[in-house]
Amino acid sequence: MCLTGDLMGILVRLFGAAVLFSMLLGCSAYMAANQPGPKDLSLLNNGTPRAKLIAEYGAPIHTEMKDGTRRDIFKFKHGYHGGVKAARAIAHGAATVATLGLWEIVGTPTEGYLNGTELSAEVRYDGGDAVALVKPLTGEDEIARAIGPAGGVPAQASVRSSAPIETSSTR
């Protein structure tokens, strides 16, 4: 009977450790798995209807009519694809188990910080409420990478106007 008591004590301790691990495992792994998903930044190209922008990015934080043209300011989180989120969650889970829960001291604040990129842009529309011009306010590089120089974001050297653009070579 003594052996059975020892065996029972070991099983109870193992069960307690498993419950503790499952509680500790949740924070950073859960946060990684539930990060925001990516937004379709290609919608910021010329010609996209305003309704599609609202469906993807949510309601604009500011809307105004100026000179007969509607202008919206959108602000949103551009997150991660499912595979990236899953890999991060698995890595956090493995690190938590390997360090007996100590990884959560580092992993949880890390996931709180790495929760997507905040992007914002001013969007101007043509008379039919289709994108005519996009001016990035934050995340300029990310927006420009996604839609390219032919999209709604005018690069300094490719602004379409009747006046010539002054560059260092034309001064």
One Martini backbone bead per residue (centre of mass of N, CA, C, O) as a GRO file, in nm:
protein
  171
    1MET     BB    1   0.053   0.065  -0.016
    2CYS     BB    2   0.293   0.263  -0.022
    3LEU     BB    3   0.335   0.265  -0.327
    4THR     BB    4   0.057   0.379  -0.396
    5GLY     BB    5   0.095   0.646  -0.243
    6ASP     BB    6   0.342   0.741  -0.405
    7LEU     BB    7   0.207   0.726  -0.680
    8MET     BB    8  -0.019   0.924  -0.614
    9GLY     BB    9   0.163   1.167  -0.551
   10ILE     BB   10   0.293   1.186  -0.829
   11LEU     BB   11   0.031   1.225  -0.991
   12VAL     BB   12  -0.058   1.484  -0.848
   13ARG     BB   13   0.194   1.650  -0.925
   14LEU     BB   14   0.166   1.619  -1.232
   15PHE     BB   15  -0.112   1.745  -1.252
   16GLY     BB   16  -0.034   2.019  -1.130
   17ALA     BB   17   0.180   2.086  -1.344
   18ALA     BB   18  -0.011   2.076  -1.588
   19VAL     BB   19  -0.197   2.303  -1.494
   20LEU     BB   20   0.018   2.519  -1.471
   21PHE     BB   21   0.113   2.509  -1.766
   22SER     BB   22  -0.162   2.575  -1.895
   23MET     BB   23  -0.176   2.857  -1.766
   24LEU     BB   24   0.101   2.971  -1.867
   25LEU     BB   25   0.071   2.911  -2.180
   26GLY     BB   26  -0.150   3.125  -2.263
   27CYS     BB   27  -0.054   3.416  -2.303
   28SER     BB   28   0.154   3.445  -2.544
   29ALA     BB   29   0.022   3.235  -2.727
   30TYR     BB   30  -0.257   3.365  -2.739
   31MET     BB   31  -0.168   3.642  -2.843
   32ALA     BB   32  -0.038   3.541  -3.107
   33ALA     BB   33  -0.300   3.397  -3.223
   34ASN     BB   34  -0.470   3.698  -3.174
   35GLN     BB   35  -0.376   3.866  -3.379
   36PRO     BB   36  -0.398   4.065  -3.623
   37GLY     BB   37  -0.472   4.084  -3.937
   38PRO     BB   38  -0.445   4.148  -4.252
   39LYS     BB   39  -0.457   4.401  -4.482
   40ASP     BB   40  -0.579   4.533  -4.788
   41LEU     BB   41  -0.369   4.761  -4.943
   42SER     BB   42  -0.462   4.756  -5.249
   43LEU     BB   43  -0.718   4.944  -5.205
   44LEU     BB   44  -0.532   5.219  -5.231
   45ASN     BB   45  -0.606   5.238  -5.514
   46ASN     BB   46  -0.708   5.361  -5.784
   47GLY     BB   47  -1.076   5.324  -5.801
   48THR     BB   48  -1.165   5.254  -5.531
   49PRO     BB   49  -1.423   5.213  -5.345
   50ARG     BB   50  -1.520   5.338  -5.047
   51ALA     BB   51  -1.674   5.087  -4.938
   52LYS     BB   52  -1.424   4.898  -4.937
   53LEU     BB   53  -1.261   5.051  -4.726
   54ILE     BB   54  -1.467   5.027  -4.496
   55ALA     BB   55  -1.478   4.715  -4.492
   56GLU     BB   56  -1.163   4.682  -4.423
   57TYR     BB   57  -1.096   4.947  -4.207
   58GLY     BB   58  -1.339   5.099  -4.149
   59ALA     BB   59  -1.423   5.370  -4.018
   60PRO     BB   60  -1.354   5.675  -4.034
   61ILE     BB   61  -1.212   5.924  -3.822
   62HIS     BB   62  -1.242   6.121  -4.082
   63THR     BB   63  -1.469   6.360  -4.247
   64GLU     BB   64  -1.464   6.562  -4.556
   65MET     BB   65  -1.551   6.856  -4.735
   66LYS     BB   66  -1.341   6.976  -5.011
   67ASP     BB   67  -1.393   7.122  -5.294
   68GLY     BB   68  -1.607   6.879  -5.359
   69THR     BB   69  -1.429   6.673  -5.181
   70ARG     BB   70  -1.371   6.377  -5.044
   71ARG     BB   71  -1.232   6.307  -4.708
   72ASP     BB   72  -1.036   6.055  -4.551
   73ILE     BB   73  -0.948   5.899  -4.234
   74PHE     BB   74  -0.744   5.623  -4.173
   75LYS     BB   75  -0.727   5.377  -3.895
   76PHE     BB   76  -0.507   5.083  -3.858
   77LYS     BB   77  -0.435   4.739  -3.830
   78HIS     BB   78  -0.150   4.560  -3.946
   79GLY     BB   79  -0.099   4.231  -3.959
   80TYR     BB   80  -0.098   3.876  -3.956
   81HIS     BB   81  -0.055   3.581  -4.068
   82GLY     BB   82  -0.140   3.265  -3.972
   83GLY     BB   83   0.148   3.134  -3.981
   84VAL     BB   84   0.287   3.341  -3.797
   85LYS     BB   85   0.104   3.308  -3.553
   86ALA     BB   86   0.151   3.003  -3.510
   87ALA     BB   87   0.458   3.009  -3.475
   88ARG     BB   88   0.460   3.195  -3.229
   89ALA     BB   89   0.285   3.020  -3.044
   90ILE     BB   90   0.469   2.771  -3.044
   91ALA     BB   91   0.723   2.912  -2.939
   92HIS     BB   92   0.602   3.006  -2.673
   93GLY     BB   93   0.519   2.730  -2.565
   94ALA     BB   94   0.803   2.602  -2.567
   95ALA     BB   95   0.942   2.819  -2.388
   96THR     BB   96   0.762   2.778  -2.140
   97VAL     BB   97   0.829   2.482  -2.088
   98ALA     BB   98   1.148   2.503  -2.087
   99THR     BB   99   1.119   2.745  -1.842
  100LEU     BB  100   0.881   2.696  -1.646
  101GLY     BB  101   0.733   2.996  -1.730
  102LEU     BB  102   0.948   3.235  -1.762
  103TRP     BB  103   0.887   3.338  -2.054
  104GLU     BB  104   0.637   3.522  -1.983
  105ILE     BB  105   0.805   3.773  -1.899
  106VAL     BB  106   0.872   3.818  -2.213
  107GLY     BB  107   0.634   3.727  -2.408
  108THR     BB  108   0.395   3.909  -2.328
  109PRO     BB  109   0.516   4.194  -2.388
  110THR     BB  110   0.592   4.130  -2.677
  111GLU     BB  111   0.299   4.083  -2.782
  112GLY     BB  112   0.198   4.365  -2.697
  113TYR     BB  113   0.392   4.513  -2.900
  114LEU     BB  114   0.347   4.290  -3.148
  115ASN     BB  115   0.032   4.410  -3.277
  116GLY     BB  116   0.113   4.554  -3.520
  117THR     BB  117   0.058   4.805  -3.764
  118GLU     BB  118   0.012   5.139  -3.765
  119LEU     BB  119  -0.217   5.290  -3.988
  120SER     BB  120  -0.238   5.593  -4.199
  121ALA     BB  121  -0.479   5.776  -4.416
  122GLU     BB  122  -0.542   5.990  -4.677
  123VAL     BB  123  -0.848   6.008  -4.869
  124ARG     BB  124  -0.923   6.080  -5.203
  125TYR     BB  125  -1.195   6.159  -5.416
  126ASP     BB  126  -1.400   6.137  -5.656
  127GLY     BB  127  -1.719   6.189  -5.776
  128GLY     BB  128  -1.761   5.850  -5.732
  129ASP     BB  129  -1.607   5.748  -5.470
  130ALA     BB  130  -1.311   5.714  -5.572
  131VAL     BB  131  -0.995   5.670  -5.567
  132ALA     BB  132  -0.739   5.937  -5.623
  133LEU     BB  133  -0.585   5.974  -5.332
  134VAL     BB  134  -0.292   5.896  -5.128
  135LYS     BB  135  -0.195   5.989  -4.786
  136PRO     BB  136   0.034   5.910  -4.581
  137LEU     BB  137   0.080   5.925  -4.221
  138THR     BB  138   0.137   5.620  -4.151
  139GLY     BB  139   0.329   5.381  -4.297
  140GLU     BB  140   0.455   5.453  -4.578
  141ASP     BB  141   0.624   5.203  -4.659
  142GLU     BB  142   0.399   4.990  -4.642
  143ILE     BB  143   0.209   5.117  -4.847
  144ALA     BB  144   0.405   5.142  -5.088
  145ARG     BB  145   0.472   4.837  -5.108
  146ALA     BB  146   0.175   4.739  -5.165
  147ILE     BB  147   0.104   4.950  -5.426
  148GLY     BB  148   0.308   5.116  -5.543
  149PRO     BB  149   0.381   5.370  -5.774
  150ALA     BB  150   0.090   5.328  -5.934
  151GLY     BB  151  -0.073   5.410  -5.717
  152GLY     BB  152  -0.217   5.632  -5.479
  153VAL     BB  153   0.086   5.691  -5.413
  154PRO     BB  154   0.277   5.960  -5.442
  155ALA     BB  155   0.568   6.013  -5.549
  156GLN     BB  156   0.781   6.268  -5.564
  157ALA     BB  157   0.859   6.195  -5.883
  158SER     BB  158   0.522   6.108  -5.959
  159VAL     BB  159   0.362   6.354  -5.969
  160ARG     BB  160   0.062   6.456  -6.112
  161SER     BB  161   0.134   6.735  -6.319
  162SER     BB  162   0.184   7.023  -6.509
  163ALA     BB  163   0.416   7.071  -6.337
  164PRO     BB  164   0.728   7.061  -6.282
  165ILE     BB  165   0.965   6.876  -6.115
  166GLU     BB  166   1.184   6.941  -5.866
  167THR     BB  167   1.518   6.855  -5.873
  168SER     BB  168   1.854   6.831  -5.832
  169SER     BB  169   1.895   6.824  -6.161
  170THR     BB  170   1.698   7.100  -6.221
  171ARG     BB  171   1.844   7.345  -6.047
   0.00000   0.00000   0.00000
